[in-house]
Amino acid sequence: MKKNLKWKLALIIAVTGLCLFLIYPPKEKIKLGLDLKGGTHLVLQVLTDDAINVETDQMLARFEEVFKKNNISFTEATKEKPGRFFFRGIPSDQESKARDLIDQYTRDWDYSFSGDRLIFTLKPQAALYLRDQAVTQTLETIRNRIDQFGVAEPIIQRQGSDRIVVELPGVEDPERVKNLIKVTAVLEFKLVKAGPAPDEETLLREFGGQVPEDAEVVKADPRRGVQGYYLVSKVAAVTGKDLRSVRRGVDEWNNPAVHFTLTPDGAKRFEQVTGQNIGKQLAIILDGRVQSAPVIQARISDAGIIQGRFTPEEADDLVVILKAGALPAGIKYLEERTVGPTLGSDSIRQGLIAGLIAIFAVMAFMIFYYKLSGINAIVALILNEIIIFGAMAYFRATLTLPGIAGIILGIGMAVDANVLIFERIKEELVLGKNVASAIATGFSRAFSAIFDSNLTTIISAVFLFQFGTGPIKGYAVTLICSLVANLFTAVFVSRFIFEAFVPSNAKRLSI
């Protein structure tokens, strides 16, 4: 064999071997999309106003503290709406000092004095950034929760300005997933000042019917066997942010519970609070509901337990949620679809049948019309499919029903390239050139047309991938893989076969 053919053969064998290695075993390496495997499809809307609302509350509380610390007096501090709050009653001789403090502590809020009011308004650019960050953080939090939940190869992606698409192949219990995703997961440990009581009126009777400034009323979660209302400290001893590790375990009655350990800073505060309040109740609050309120029996440092009559699944889900962190904003479900595995199996079977029919029909035509040269095209076509699936396995692409359509279209594009080359070769033979010269000229002259057609289609597919979602992306991925593989097989592999099996002094070519 010629020296230049040896390295070409080595390259073809290497590419084929690598792709086969990447594909095997196909059931593990080729991921199936929701339309093939079945599962759950959700479209969520992030309530970005929540992020603005939280920022407003935090900034209002921050300036209350700053003004008090710097002896700036005011009679009222009120949130007017998300993104707007005001202070009333600031003396005119303290306005200059207040301006200096505002300029020092924030750049994201506009402010103005109107009469005796100091009005803060969130800048539009800052509001836009907060909304964008809320969606981004929500997407990452949901991805962390889903990953820890154990769903294989989920698709979680942003759609538009405030929507998130979640596709979970193989998941047929959407309610559990929805609960896992939607719960805000704000965990707080707060000292109990009074309670439980059957209603707020009874709870606040000893406080003159008013909630003390340093306290708040929290309702119990009846699902955990806790009833009534509790009056708890407004400031939490520790929160979910102080958790270092969390795992499922059992309590002293062998019921499912959640065990946790705290960070050094959280442990220090927890030890101080529990040490000073032995004999008092400590409320464990999740998303504004008391899960349990055990009595502090001894000083607790860096470890504890969350009880609440959990089922094993609920305990597992709570572990996942606490590990992944709290959502920065609320979410609303806009769309929900459950695809059964029977539909997926039918889609796979029909897609495979369509693909096989297409391949065998093309093979039969190529052999019938181009004789022995058609076998060249068939070998290139088979290698083309191997490369496609190898590339999908390497890039962890998901095969969807539209993706199968993209592969079938790629088969047509691959054969079209061979047709262009073969017709060029036939033209050169008609002009009287010898076989070797006709093959060389046919490939060189057909290359520009093949390259241009494939490149323009790849560009279109790239835009489909960039701006499309779900199935459209699947179609674009398989089409791009098909076209790139086609450039290699139709031009490089097909030419190698001619050069390797057609003698340089051949007088005739079966084409």
N, C-alpha and C positions, 0 to 999 in steps of 0.2 A: 504493500500500500504506500502511496505517496506520502512524503513527510508531512505536507500541509493537511492531508486528510486525517492523519493520526491524531493531531491535536483537536481537530473538529469532532472526530469520533469520541475522543476522551471527554470533551466538553458536553456533548449530547448525552453520553452515559452518565456523567456526573450530575447534570441537571435532572435527568429522569430519575436517577437513584435518590437524589435529595428530595424530589417531590413525592416519590413513593414513600420515603421515610417519614415525611411530614404528614402524609395522609393516613398512614397506618397507626392504629386501627381506625377506620373511617367513622365508626359510631362515636368515638371519643373525640376525634379531631375536627370533624365537620359539625359545626353548631347549626341547629335547626331553628328557624324563626318561629314566631308565635303562630303564623298561619299553617305551619307544617307540624309542629309539635303539640300545639294546643297550649292553653294557659290563660293568663289574665292581661287585659289591656286597660290602662287607666290614663285619663287626662286630668291633671290637677291644675288649679289656678292658685298661685301664691297671693295671699291677701297682703300686698305690699304696704297698705295703709297701716298695718300693725307695726311695721318697722319704723315708720314715721312717728307713730303714736308713742312707741317705747323711747325713741330718741327725744321726743318732746318732754316726756315725763322725767327722763334722766337729766336733761338740761335744766328743767325747772327746779328740780331738787338740788342740782349742783349750784345754781346761782342763789338759791335760798341760803345754802350753806356758806357760799363765798360772801354774800352781803352781810350775813350775821357775823361772820368771822372778822369782817373789816368794818363793823359798826355802821353799816348803812341801813337806816331804818325804813320799813315799809309796813303798810297796813294789810295788804292782801297780795297773795301770789296765786294766780289762777291759770289753768290751761283752758284756752278758748276753744281750740280744736286741734287736731293733729297738725303739727307744723307751726303753731302759733300760741303764745302764752304772754301774760303781762304781769307786771308788778304795779300796785297802786300805792300812792301815798309816799313816794320818795321825795324828801325835801329838795327844793330847788338848789340849795347850797351844796348838796351832795351829788348833783348830776355829773359834774366833771370827774369826781372820784369813781362814780359808777361806770362812766364811759371808759376810763382807763382800765378798770377791771375786766369789762366785757371784751375790750380789744386784746387783753392779755390771755383770756381763757377760751376764746372762740373766734374762728374766722368763717364759720359756716352759717352764722345767723346774722341777718340784718336787724337793726334795732332803731327805734325812734322814740322821742319823748313827745307825748301829746297830753297837755294839761298836767295832771298829777299821775299819769300812767306812763310806764316804760314798756313798750311793746316789742316783743321778739318775733321775727318771722324767718322761717328756714329758707335759705336761698334755693332757687329752683335747681341749680346745678348740684347742690348738696342733696336735695331731695331725690333727684334722678339717680345719683350715686347710691344712696341708701336703698332705693327700690331695687336697683340692679344687684347690689350686694345681697339683699334679702333673698332674691331668686337663686343666685349662685350658691349661697350658704345652704339654702333649703335643698337644692339639688344634691350637694355633697353630703348633707346629713341623711337624706333619703337613701343615697347610694351606700353609705356606711351601714345603715340599718338593714337594707336588703342584702348586702354582702354577708353580714353577720347572721342574718336569718337563714342563709344557706341556699338561696335560689341560684341555680346554675345559669351562668351567662345571661344576666338580665340586661335589658336595654333601657337606659335611663338618660334622657336627653332633654335639653331645653327647646321650647317651641315658642317663638315670638318673644314678647317682652316679659310676660308674667306666667307662662304656662310650662308645665313639665309633663312629658310623656313617659310613662312607665310600662314596659312590657316584660312580663314574667313567664317565660316558657315553662310548662310543666306544673304551674300553680293553678289549682282548681278550687281554692278556698279564698275567694277575693275578700271576704269580710275580715278574716284574720289579718291579711296583708294590709287592708285599708286601716284597720285599727292600729297596726304597727306603725304605719306611715304617719297617720294623722295626729296621733297623740303628741302634744307639745313637749312633754317630758321635763317640766320644771320641778325639780326635787328640792324640798326645803325641810329643815328640821327646826321647829319652833317650840319654845316653851309654852305650856298651856296655863293661862291665867284663870280660866273658868270653863266649866263644862264637863261632860256633855249635857246639853239641855234640849228639850223637845222642840223649842222654838227660840227665836232671837229675843223675844220679849222676856221670857223666863231667864234666859242667859244673862241679860243686861240689867236685871232687876236690882242686884246689889250695887250696880254702878250708876244708879239713877236713870236708867233707861238710855244712857249715852255710851257710845264706844269710846274708851280712853284714847288719847292721842297716840300713845305708844303701842296700841293693840289693833287687831282687826278680827272680824268674825269669819270663820271658815266652816263650811258645811262638811259633814262626814260623807264618806262614800259607802252607801248601803250595800254595794256588791261585796265589800270586805267584812261585813258583819259589824260595821260601826254605824251608829245611829246618832242623829241630832246635830247640834251646833256646838262649836268650840270658840272660845275667845283666846287668841294666841298672840304672842309678841309680833309686832310688825317687822322687826329685824330678825332674820334667820340666824341661828347659831352656825350652821354650815349649809351649803347648797350642793347641787349636783356638780358644780364646777370644782368642788373640793374632793371629788372621788378619785382615788388612784386606781382601784381595781374593783370589779363587781362580778359575782358569780352566783349561780343557783345552788341552794343547799336546802337544809331542813331546819325547822325550829325545834324547841324542846319537846313538842308533841308529835314530832316526825312529820309535820305538814310542810309542803313546799314553801320556801322563803328565799329571800335574796340577801346574801352576805356581801359586805363591802368593807374596803379599807380606805383610809383618807390620806391625803397628802400631808407632809409635815406641818404646813401652816394650818390646814384644816384640823388636823389631829390636836394641835396645840389649843385652838379655840374650842374644840369639842370637849377636850379634857377639862378646860376651865369652866365651861358652862355646866357640864354634868357634875363636876365636883362641887360646885356651889349650889346645886339644886337637887340634891339627893332626896328622894321621897316625892318629888313633883313629877307631873306628867310631861312627856316630850312628844309633841305631835309630829308624825312623819307625813308630810303633805306632798302629793303629786298632782300637778296641774290644778291646784286650788281645791283639792279634796283631801280630807284627812283619811289616810289609809289605815293607820293605827295610832294609838296614843299610849304607849307603855309607860309605866312608872320607872323612873331612874333609880335603880337599886344600888349602884356604885359608880365610882368615877370611871368613865370610858375614854380611852385615848384615841387609838387609830383604827378601830374596827367596830363593826356593829351589824345589826340584822334588821331587815324590813319584813314585817309580818303583815298578813292581811287576808287569810283564807284564800290564797292563790291556788289555782290549778297548776299542774306542772307546766302546761303550755303558757299560761299567763305569767308565771315566774320567769320562764325562758324569754318571753317577749319583753318583760320589764328589764331584764339583764341587757338585752340587745339595745333597747331604747336608751338606757342610762349610759351604756358604753359609747353609743353614737353621738350623744349630746342632744341638747334641746333645739327645736326648730326656732329660727329667728322670727318667723311670722306664721300666722295661721294659713291653712290651705282649704280649698273647696274642691269637691269632686265634680267635674263637668261631664265626664263620660266614663262609662265602664262597660267592657265587653269581656265575656268569657268564651273562649274557643275550645270546644271539646276535642279530645284526641282522635275521635273517629273522623272528624272533618280533616284533621291534620294528616291522618293515615291515607285518606282518600286523595288528598292533594299530593302527597308524596308519590303514591302509586300512579296517579294520572300524569303527574309531571315526569316521572321516570319513563312511563310508556310513551309520552309525547317526545321526550328526548331520544329514546332508543329508535323510535320510528323515524325521526328526523335523521339520525346518524346513519341508519341502515339504508334509508332512501337515498341519501347523498352518496354513500359508498357505492350502491348499485349503479347510480347514474354515472359516477366518475369512471368506474370500470367499463361500463357499457360504451361511454362516449370517448374516453381517452385510453382505453385498452390497458396495457401494462403500466403506462405512466399514471393511470388512475390509482394504482396501488401505492405509488409514491405519495399521492395526496391523502390516501387513507392512513398511511403510517404517520404522516405529519398531523393529521386530524386527531388520531388517538393520542399522540404525544401532547397535542394542544390541550386536550381535556385533562390529562394528567397534570400539566403545569397549572391549569386553572385551579384545580382543587388543592394542589400543593400550596399555591399562593394564598388561597382562602384560609387554609389551615394555619399557615405561618402568620398571617395578619389577624387571625381570630375573627374573620368575617363571618357573618351569619347568613346562612342559606335560606332564602324565603321563596315563596311561589313566584313573585316577579323576578327573583334572582335566577330561577330555573329558566324563565323566559329570556333573560339576558344571556344565559349560556347557549340556549338554542339559537338566538340571534348571532352569537359569536361563532357558532358552527357555520352558519351561512356566510359570515364575513370571511372565515378561514377558507372555505371552498372558493369563494369569489376571488381571493388572492391567487389560489392555484389556477383558476380558470384564466385569469389575466396572464399569468406566466405561460401556461400551456399554449394559449392562443398566440402569444408573441413568438414562442418557439416555432409553432406551425407556420407563421408568416415568414420567419427567417428561412425555414426549410423550403418553402415555395419559391423564395428568391434565389435558391440554388446554393445556399451555404451548407457546409458540412455539419454533421450532428454536433460535434463539440463546440463549434463556433455559434451555431444556432442556439444551443443551450445557454452559453455565456451571454450572448446578446439579448436573448429573451429575458433572462433574469435582470440584467442591468437596465433594460428599457422599461420593464414592468415595475421596477422597484419604486420609482418616484410616484406612480399612480397609487400603488399599494400603501406607501408611507403616508401620502397626503390624505387618502380616504380614512385610514385608521387613526391618524392624528386628529383630524377634525371631529371624528366620532368620539375619541377619547376626551377632547375638550368639552364637548356637549355633556358627556357622562360625568365629568368633574363638576360641572355646574349643577347637574342633578344631585350629585352627592352632597355638594356644599349647601344647597338651599332646600333639598328635599328632606323628608322624614320617613322613618319606618321602612315600608316596602319599597319606596322609591330609592332610598339609599341602597337597599339590597340589590335592586336591579342595576344601579349604577356601578356598584362594586364588582359584581360578576361580569358586567360588560367590559369594564376597564381591564380586568384580569384576562378576559378572552382576547381583547384586542392586542394587549402587550404580548401575550403568548403567541398570537397569530403572526406578529412581526418576526418572532424568532423561528417558528416552525415553517411558515410558508416560504420565507426567504433563505434562512440559514440551513435548516434541516432538509428541506426539499431539494435544495441545490446540492447538498452533500450526497444525498441518495443518487442523484443523477451522476455526479462525479465519481462515486464509488462503484456503481454498477453498470455504467455505460462506458465501454472502452473508448479511448480517445480517437481511435481510428475506425469507429463504427460507421457503417454506410447507411444504416436505417435506424429509425427510432419508432417504437410502438407508441404512437400518440394520436 
